[in-house]
């Protein structure tokens, strides 16, 4: 019985790590970090929406192509 709990815990940890990695490489976690920073530094001010944040990032990447990976 204990081995089953241990295996299930290992699977959960692996899935959590895979989810974290996927969010990091897709940039999804960047928005969460932006919102946390914005609410800490600018209390009461509305942060950008996720769509507006992505548009801003894409326009920055277009303006400065050296930041691209490919």
N, C-alpha and C positions, 0 to 999 in steps of 0.2 A: 504494500500500500504506500509506504513512504517513497519508494522508487517512482511510483506514478506521479506523486506530487512534485518530486524533484524534476522529472522529465517535463511535466507541464510548466513548471517554473522556468526551465531552460528554454522551452518553446516561446513562452511569453517574453522573456528577455530578448530572444533573437528577433521576434516580431517587432518589439519596441525599438530595438537598435536599427532594424531595417527601415521602420517608419521614420525615425529620426534622420537617418542618412538620406532617404528619399526627399524629405522636406528640406534638408540642407542643400542638396544638389539642384533642386528645382527652384530654390529661392523663396519658398513658401514661409520658411521660418524668419526670413528677413522682415517681412511685414509685421510679424508678431513682435520682433525686437524693436522695430520702428515705433509701434504703438506703445510699447512699454516705456521706451525712451521719451516719446512725446508726452505721454501723460505724466511722467515724472518731472520733466523739464518745463512743461507748459500746462499746468493744471487749469482746467476749465476751458481750454481751447480744444476745438474739435480736430482730431487727426484726419489725415487724408483717408478717403475710402480705399479699399484694396485695389479697385480698378484704377483710381487716380494715382496711387502709389506705383502700380505697375507701369502705367503710361509714362510717369516721370522717369522711372528707371530705364525704360526702353528708349526714351528720347535722349537720356544721358549716354546710353550705349551707342546710339546713332551719331551723336555729336562727337564722342571720343572713342573711335573704333579700336584703340589700343587696349581697351579693357576687355575685349572679347576673347573668348577662349579659342575660337576657330577662325 
